[in-house]
Every structure is written in structure tokens, then in C-alpha cells.
Amino acid sequence: MEDIPWNSIDFFLLIVLQASVYQTLHGVPNPYECQIGGRRMLGTSGQPIHDIARYSKLSDPLNILQHTLEWAHIAPTCPDTQCE
């Protein structure tokens, strides 16, 4: 498989198709909020973290995640960053 040129959408579709056979797979919106073990969780696909890294002095994704927890805020991805 290393000889086949993959792009990210091919890989994503392959994963989704393989995972779709499991009844435990549930498609959810982005961002997604849920309860896990009595804790409220919020997840995104990562664009807000990427954009914070692009437009601030922060660069480490884990550091940015920690900051978003401290700020109690996720920065929405602006439409102008989607096309780049």
C-alpha cells in the first residue's frame, strides 16, 4: 500500500467505509457535545486548534488544547481559513 498515492480524503473514506460495518459507529456533527462517564465533553475536528496555531504565537497543539480548556472557549474556524 505504500506505493499507492493516498490523499487525506481517500484515507478518510477508507476508514469510514471499514468502520461503517459496526453498529456502534454513530456519525455526529462537528463540533459535538456529549456526556461520557458523567462528564460533559466537547470535541471538534481540529480546525480551531490549527487556526489558533496559524494566527497566534502558540504553536504546540497540546499547549493550544490546554489553553482552550483554561479559556473555556473554542475558537470557531472562520470561513476565510477553509479555502487555504
N, CA and C atoms as a LAMMPS dump frame, in Angstrom:
ITEM: TIMESTEP
0
ITEM: NUMBER OF ATOMS
252
ITEM: BOX BOUNDS ff ff ff
-5.0000000000000000e+02 5.0000000000000000e+02
-5.0000000000000000e+02 5.0000000000000000e+02
-5.0000000000000000e+02 5.0000000000000000e+02
ITEM: ATOMS id mol type element x y z
1 1 1 N 0.805 -1.199 0
2 1 2 C 0 0 0
3 1 3 C 0.849 1.264 0
4 2 1 N 2.142 1.147 0.336
5 2 2 C 2.983 2.343 0.355
6 2 3 C 3.204 2.909 -1.034
7 3 1 N 3.019 2.083 -2.086
8 3 2 C 3.24 2.546 -3.445
9 3 3 C 2.043 3.317 -4.002
10 4 1 N 0.906 3.229 -3.324
11 4 2 C -0.293 3.904 -3.803
12 4 3 C -0.314 5.329 -3.257
13 5 1 N -0.461 6.335 -4.133
14 5 2 C -0.54 7.716 -3.625
15 5 3 C -1.902 7.95 -2.954
16 6 1 N -1.877 8.257 -1.68
17 6 2 C -3.093 8.49 -0.905
18 6 3 C -3.238 9.97 -0.629
19 7 1 N -4.43 10.47 -0.718
20 7 2 C -4.67 11.802 -0.186
21 7 3 C -5.583 11.641 1.023
22 8 1 N -5.75 12.685 1.78
23 8 2 C -6.454 12.561 3.047
24 8 3 C -7.909 12.147 2.87
25 9 1 N -8.568 12.561 1.8
26 9 2 C -9.969 12.181 1.616
27 9 3 C -10.083 10.694 1.299
28 10 1 N -9.128 10.144 0.524
29 10 2 C -9.133 8.706 0.259
30 10 3 C -8.999 7.927 1.558
31 11 1 N -8.087 8.347 2.398
32 11 2 C -7.857 7.67 3.67
33 11 3 C -9.093 7.777 4.553
34 12 1 N -9.689 8.967 4.618
35 12 2 C -10.897 9.179 5.418
36 12 3 C -12.024 8.263 4.943
37 13 1 N -12.256 8.217 3.63
38 13 2 C -13.322 7.373 3.099
39 13 3 C -13.067 5.904 3.379
40 14 1 N -11.827 5.484 3.27
41 14 2 C -11.487 4.099 3.563
42 14 3 C -11.804 3.757 5.017
43 15 1 N -11.424 4.623 5.931
44 15 2 C -11.688 4.392 7.353
45 15 3 C -13.188 4.356 7.619
46 16 1 N -13.923 5.308 7.064
47 16 2 C -15.377 5.357 7.276
48 16 3 C -16.048 4.12 6.706
49 17 1 N -15.65 3.713 5.506
50 17 2 C -16.255 2.528 4.897
51 17 3 C -15.972 1.273 5.718
52 18 1 N -14.748 1.146 6.205
53 18 2 C -14.42 -0.026 7.011
54 18 3 C -15.133 -0.003 8.351
55 19 1 N -15.268 1.172 8.946
56 19 2 C -15.906 1.285 10.257
57 19 3 C -17.422 1.204 10.163
58 20 1 N -17.983 1.474 8.989
59 20 2 C -19.441 1.531 8.861
60 20 3 C -20.121 0.185 9.075
61 21 1 N -19.379 -0.898 9.069
62 21 2 C -19.987 -2.213 9.314
63 21 3 C -20.34 -2.408 10.791
64 22 1 N -19.804 -1.576 11.655
65 22 2 C -20.063 -1.705 13.09
66 22 3 C -21.273 -0.864 13.486
67 23 1 N -22.212 -1.475 14.205
68 23 2 C -23.397 -0.748 14.646
69 23 3 C -23.068 0.29 15.71
70 24 1 N -21.891 0.218 16.309
71 24 2 C -21.502 1.179 17.34
72 24 3 C -20.994 2.496 16.752
73 25 1 N -20.801 2.553 15.44
74 25 2 C -20.362 3.792 14.787
75 25 3 C -21.562 4.709 14.609
76 26 1 N -21.471 5.913 15.145
77 26 2 C -22.535 6.899 15.018
78 26 3 C -21.941 8.185 14.469
79 27 1 N -22.435 8.627 13.339
80 27 2 C -21.999 9.904 12.789
81 27 3 C -22.531 11.045 13.644
82 28 1 N -21.708 12.011 13.905
83 28 2 C -22.1 13.151 14.74
84 28 3 C -21.642 14.441 14.072
85 29 1 N -22.265 15.57 14.432
86 29 2 C -21.852 16.844 13.842
87 29 3 C -20.52 17.328 14.418
88 30 1 N -19.961 18.312 13.779
89 30 2 C -18.727 18.936 14.226
90 30 3 C -19.018 20.406 14.505
91 31 1 N -18.84 20.885 15.714
92 31 2 C -18.387 20.21 16.929
93 31 3 C -19.48 19.321 17.514
94 32 1 N -19.087 18.481 18.455
95 32 2 C -20.01 17.536 19.067
96 32 3 C -19.879 17.592 20.578
97 33 1 N -21.018 17.665 21.251
98 33 2 C -21.048 17.692 22.714
99 33 3 C -21.795 16.457 23.203
100 34 1 N -21.257 15.819 24.246
101 34 2 C -21.906 14.628 24.791
102 34 3 C -21.517 14.452 26.253
103 35 1 N -22.136 13.471 26.884
104 35 2 C -21.808 13.09 28.262
105 35 3 C -21.071 11.755 28.218
106 36 1 N -19.916 11.681 28.86
107 36 2 C -19.155 10.439 28.967
108 36 3 C -18.785 10.266 30.424
109 37 1 N -19.261 9.204 31.033
110 37 2 C -18.94 8.944 32.437
111 37 3 C -19.344 10.082 33.359
112 38 1 N -20.462 10.725 33.065
113 38 2 C -20.929 11.826 33.891
114 38 3 C -20.22 13.147 33.637
115 39 1 N -19.315 13.171 32.681
116 39 2 C -18.591 14.404 32.33
117 39 3 C -19.089 14.94 31
118 40 1 N -19.239 16.242 30.93
119 40 2 C -19.636 16.882 29.682
120 40 3 C -18.405 17.053 28.801
121 41 1 N -18.47 16.548 27.577
122 41 2 C -17.342 16.579 26.654
123 41 3 C -17.721 17.36 25.404
124 42 1 N -16.75 18.064 24.852
125 42 2 C -16.923 18.783 23.596
126 42 3 C -15.734 18.471 22.714
127 43 1 N -16.001 18.026 21.516
128 43 2 C -14.918 17.706 20.599
129 43 3 C -15.114 18.391 19.266
130 44 1 N -14.005 18.686 18.603
131 44 2 C -14.035 19.255 17.264
132 44 3 C -13.104 18.444 16.377
133 45 1 N -13.143 18.728 15.096
134 45 2 C -12.261 18.02 14.167
135 45 3 C -10.847 18.589 14.154
136 46 1 N -10.618 19.684 14.851
137 46 2 C -9.264 20.211 14.973
138 46 3 C -8.987 21.517 14.266
139 47 1 N -9.881 21.982 13.394
140 47 2 C -9.615 23.23 12.69
141 47 3 C -9.408 24.41 13.63
142 48 1 N -10.18 24.542 14.724
143 48 2 C -9.917 25.669 15.627
144 48 3 C -8.503 25.653 16.207
145 49 1 N -7.996 24.478 16.556
146 49 2 C -6.635 24.371 17.106
147 49 3 C -5.624 24.757 16.033
148 50 1 N -5.837 24.283 14.82
149 50 2 C -4.945 24.606 13.708
150 50 3 C -4.939 26.117 13.45
151 51 1 N -6.125 26.733 13.48
152 51 2 C -6.204 28.172 13.229
153 51 3 C -5.558 28.997 14.333
154 52 1 N -5.7 28.567 15.576
155 52 2 C -5.018 29.275 16.672
156 52 3 C -3.518 29.224 16.446
157 53 1 N -3.013 28.072 16.023
158 53 2 C -1.572 27.948 15.746
159 53 3 C -1.156 28.855 14.592
160 54 1 N -1.993 28.993 13.595
161 54 2 C -1.664 29.823 12.431
162 54 3 C -1.67 31.314 12.738
163 55 1 N -2.556 31.741 13.637
164 55 2 C -2.764 33.176 13.833
165 55 3 C -2.389 33.671 15.214
166 56 1 N -1.577 32.913 15.948
167 56 2 C -1.12 33.361 17.26
168 56 3 C 0.345 32.976 17.426
169 57 1 N 0.891 33.284 18.571
170 57 2 C 2.274 32.907 18.869
171 57 3 C 2.364 31.49 19.415
172 58 1 N 1.221 30.852 19.658
173 58 2 C 1.209 29.464 20.125
174 58 3 C 1.411 28.537 18.938
175 59 1 N 2.169 27.457 19.142
176 59 2 C 2.4 26.546 18.022
177 59 3 C 2.176 25.081 18.372
178 60 1 N 2.353 24.701 19.633
179 60 2 C 2.211 23.308 20.037
180 60 3 C 0.727 22.97 20.215
181 61 1 N 0.199 21.992 19.45
182 61 2 C -1.226 21.676 19.541
183 61 3 C -1.693 21.288 20.952
184 62 1 N -0.887 20.547 21.685
185 62 2 C -1.285 20.182 23.047
186 62 3 C -1.339 21.399 23.956
187 63 1 N -0.406 22.31 23.774
188 63 2 C -0.418 23.56 24.534
189 63 3 C -1.663 24.385 24.196
190 64 1 N -2.012 24.413 22.922
191 64 2 C -3.211 25.14 22.5
192 64 3 C -4.452 24.497 23.101
193 65 1 N -4.521 23.169 23.092
194 65 2 C -5.66 22.483 23.708
195 65 3 C -5.777 22.835 25.184
196 66 1 N -4.656 22.86 25.877
197 66 2 C -4.658 23.222 27.295
198 66 3 C -5.182 24.654 27.473
199 67 1 N -4.726 25.563 26.623
200 67 2 C -5.205 26.947 26.708
201 67 3 C -6.715 27.038 26.468
202 68 1 N -7.227 26.296 25.483
203 68 2 C -8.663 26.365 25.233
204 68 3 C -9.45 25.852 26.437
205 69 1 N -8.904 24.892 27.164
206 69 2 C -9.556 24.44 28.404
207 69 3 C -9.527 25.538 29.459
208 70 1 N -8.374 26.188 29.611
209 70 2 C -8.25 27.267 30.596
210 70 3 C -9.14 28.451 30.223
211 71 1 N -9.247 28.745 28.937
212 71 2 C -10.067 29.859 28.473
213 71 3 C -11.559 29.504 28.487
214 72 1 N -11.855 28.192 28.591
215 72 2 C -13.238 27.69 28.479
216 72 3 C -13.862 28.195 27.177
217 73 1 N -13.092 28.056 26.113
218 73 2 C -13.512 28.612 24.833
219 73 3 C -12.885 27.815 23.699
220 74 1 N -13.657 27.584 22.658
221 74 2 C -13.06 27.079 21.422
222 74 3 C -13.24 28.167 20.376
223 75 1 N -12.21 28.431 19.658
224 75 2 C -12.259 29.473 18.63
225 75 3 C -12.845 28.869 17.364
226 76 1 N -13.937 29.407 16.883
227 76 2 C -14.501 28.845 15.647
228 76 3 C -13.596 29.13 14.458
229 77 1 N -13.604 28.212 13.523
230 77 2 C -12.845 28.409 12.301
231 77 3 C -13.619 29.369 11.416
232 78 1 N -12.952 30.394 10.965
233 78 2 C -13.602 31.392 10.111
234 78 3 C -13.685 30.869 8.682
235 79 1 N -14.697 31.279 7.937
236 79 2 C -14.818 30.804 6.555
237 79 3 C -13.601 31.111 5.691
238 80 1 N -12.905 32.215 5.969
239 80 2 C -11.76 32.557 5.123
240 80 3 C -10.564 31.626 5.33
241 81 1 N -10.578 30.799 6.366
242 81 2 C -9.47 29.854 6.563
243 81 3 C -9.791 28.487 5.967
244 82 1 N -10.994 28.27 5.495
245 82 2 C -11.385 26.983 4.948
246 82 3 C -10.813 26.725 3.558
247 83 1 N -10.557 27.744 2.807
248 83 2 C -10.12 27.585 1.412
249 83 3 C -8.622 27.448 1.266
250 84 1 N -7.875 27.68 2.303
251 84 2 C -6.419 27.638 2.186
252 84 3 C -5.878 26.261 2.399
